[in-house]
Amino acid sequence: MFKKLVPTLLIALTAVAVGYWFGKTTTAQAAENRVFEIRTYTTEEGKLDALHARFRDNTMRIFKKHGMTSVGYFAPTDEPLSKNTLIYILSFPSRDAAKQDWKDFVSDPEWQKVQKESEANGKIVSKVTSVFADATDYSPLK
C-alpha cells in the first residue's frame, strides 16, 4: 500500500512546491507552525466527474467558510489514477485547528445537504487517505 501512496504524495508535494515557488504566498500568510494536510480521494467507478463537480460547486466554498485554506487540487494524468483519483492539499495553523475545522465542516448542515444530494445516485468516494506534513526548513513554502 505504501508503494502506491508514494507517487501520489510526490506528485502533490511537487505541485505545491512549484506553485508556491512562483509567488503564490507571502511570508505574512505563511505561519511558522502551519501544517499541511494532503488528501487523496479514490472514487467509485465512474464517479470522478461527480467528485470534481462537488468540489468545484460546493466543497471549496464550505471549506473556506470554516477557515480551511485550500492550497491546491490535483488530477493525476496517468492511468489508473487518472480515472478515479483527486489529490488536494489544505493548510491549517495547527493540527488542533485542523481537527476542529474538520469537525465543524462535517457537522455543517449545508455540507450534509450537499453530500446527500451529490450521492443520490450512489456513493462517490470509496477511499480517503490523509497525511499531515510540515514544510521543511528549506522549502519555499512554509
C-alpha positions as CSV (number, residue, x, y, z in Angstrom):
1,M,0.0,0.0,0.0
2,F,2.8,2.4,0.9
3,K,4.3,1.9,-2.6
4,K,1.0,3.0,-4.2
5,L,0.9,6.1,-1.9
6,V,4.4,7.4,-2.6
7,P,3.9,8.5,-6.2
8,T,0.7,10.3,-5.2
9,L,2.4,12.2,-2.4
10,L,5.3,13.1,-4.6
11,I,3.0,14.5,-7.2
12,A,1.1,16.5,-4.7
13,L,4.1,17.8,-2.8
14,T,6.0,18.7,-6.0
15,A,2.9,20.6,-7.3
16,V,2.6,22.6,-4.1
17,A,6.3,23.5,-4.1
18,V,6.2,24.6,-7.7
19,G,3.1,26.6,-7.3
20,Y,4.4,28.5,-4.3
21,W,7.8,28.9,-5.7
22,F,6.2,31.3,-8.2
23,G,4.9,33.7,-5.6
24,K,1.5,32.3,-4.6
25,T,2.1,33.0,-0.9
26,T,3.8,35.7,1.2
27,T,5.7,35.5,4.5
28,A,2.7,37.1,6.3
29,Q,0.4,34.4,5.0
30,A,2.7,31.5,5.9
31,A,2.5,31.0,9.7
32,E,5.6,29.4,11.2
33,N,3.8,26.4,12.6
34,R,1.4,25.9,9.7
35,V,0.6,22.3,8.9
36,F,-0.5,20.8,5.6
37,E,-2.9,18.0,5.0
38,I,-2.5,16.0,1.8
39,R,-5.7,14.2,1.0
40,T,-6.2,11.6,-1.7
41,Y,-9.7,10.5,-2.7
42,T,-10.4,7.4,-4.7
43,T,-13.8,7.4,-6.3
44,E,-16.2,4.6,-7.1
45,E,-16.1,3.6,-10.7
46,G,-17.4,6.3,-13.0
47,K,-17.8,8.9,-10.2
48,L,-14.7,11.1,-10.6
49,D,-16.6,13.8,-12.6
50,A,-19.2,13.9,-9.8
51,L,-16.5,14.4,-7.2
52,H,-14.9,17.2,-9.2
53,A,-18.3,18.9,-9.6
54,R,-19.0,18.6,-5.8
55,F,-15.6,20.3,-5.0
56,R,-16.0,22.9,-7.8
57,D,-19.6,23.8,-6.9
58,N,-19.7,23.4,-3.1
59,T,-16.9,21.8,-1.1
60,M,-14.3,24.5,-1.6
61,R,-16.7,27.2,-0.6
62,I,-17.7,25.4,2.5
63,F,-14.1,24.7,3.4
64,K,-13.4,28.5,3.2
65,K,-16.5,29.1,5.4
66,H,-14.8,27.0,8.1
67,G,-11.4,28.6,7.8
68,M,-9.9,25.7,5.8
69,T,-7.3,27.1,3.4
70,S,-7.2,25.3,0.0
71,V,-3.6,25.1,-1.3
72,G,-4.2,23.1,-4.4
73,Y,-6.2,20.5,-6.2
74,F,-4.7,17.9,-8.5
75,A,-5.8,15.4,-11.0
76,P,-3.3,12.7,-11.8
77,T,-2.6,12.3,-15.5
78,D,-1.5,8.7,-15.7
79,E,-3.8,5.7,-15.5
80,P,-5.1,4.1,-13.4
81,L,-5.2,7.1,-11.0
82,S,-6.4,9.5,-13.8
83,K,-9.7,7.6,-13.8
84,N,-10.6,7.7,-10.1
85,T,-8.3,10.0,-8.1
86,L,-8.4,13.5,-6.7
87,I,-5.5,14.8,-4.6
88,Y,-5.7,18.1,-2.7
89,I,-3.8,20.0,-0.1
90,L,-5.2,22.1,2.8
91,S,-3.4,24.3,5.1
92,F,-4.1,24.9,8.8
93,P,-2.5,26.9,11.6
94,S,-2.0,23.7,13.6
95,R,-3.2,20.1,13.9
96,D,-5.6,21.2,16.6
97,A,-7.1,23.8,14.3
98,A,-7.4,21.1,11.5
99,K,-9.2,18.8,13.9
100,Q,-11.7,21.5,14.9
101,D,-12.2,22.7,11.3
102,W,-13.0,19.2,10.1
103,K,-15.4,18.7,13.0
104,D,-17.2,21.9,12.1
105,F,-17.2,21.1,8.4
106,V,-18.7,17.6,8.7
107,S,-21.4,18.8,11.1
108,D,-22.3,21.8,8.9
109,P,-25.9,21.4,7.7
110,E,-25.0,22.9,4.3
111,W,-22.3,20.3,3.8
112,Q,-24.6,17.4,4.9
113,K,-27.2,18.6,2.3
114,V,-24.6,18.8,-0.4
115,Q,-23.2,15.4,0.4
116,K,-26.6,13.8,0.5
117,E,-27.7,15.4,-2.8
118,S,-24.5,14.6,-4.6
119,E,-24.8,10.9,-3.5
120,A,-28.4,10.5,-4.6
121,N,-27.3,8.0,-7.3
122,G,-24.8,6.2,-5.0
123,K,-21.7,6.8,-3.0
124,I,-18.9,8.9,-4.7
125,V,-15.8,8.2,-2.7
126,S,-14.6,4.8,-1.8
127,K,-11.4,5.6,0.0
128,V,-9.8,8.6,1.7
129,T,-6.1,8.9,2.6
130,S,-5.0,11.7,4.8
131,V,-1.4,12.7,5.5
132,F,-0.3,15.6,7.7
133,A,3.0,17.2,6.8
134,D,5.2,20.1,7.9
135,A,7.1,22.2,5.4
136,T,10.9,21.5,5.7
137,D,13.2,24.4,6.7
138,Y,14.4,24.6,3.1
139,S,11.0,24.6,1.5
140,P,9.9,27.7,-0.4
141,L,6.5,27.1,1.2
142,K,6.5,27.3,4.9
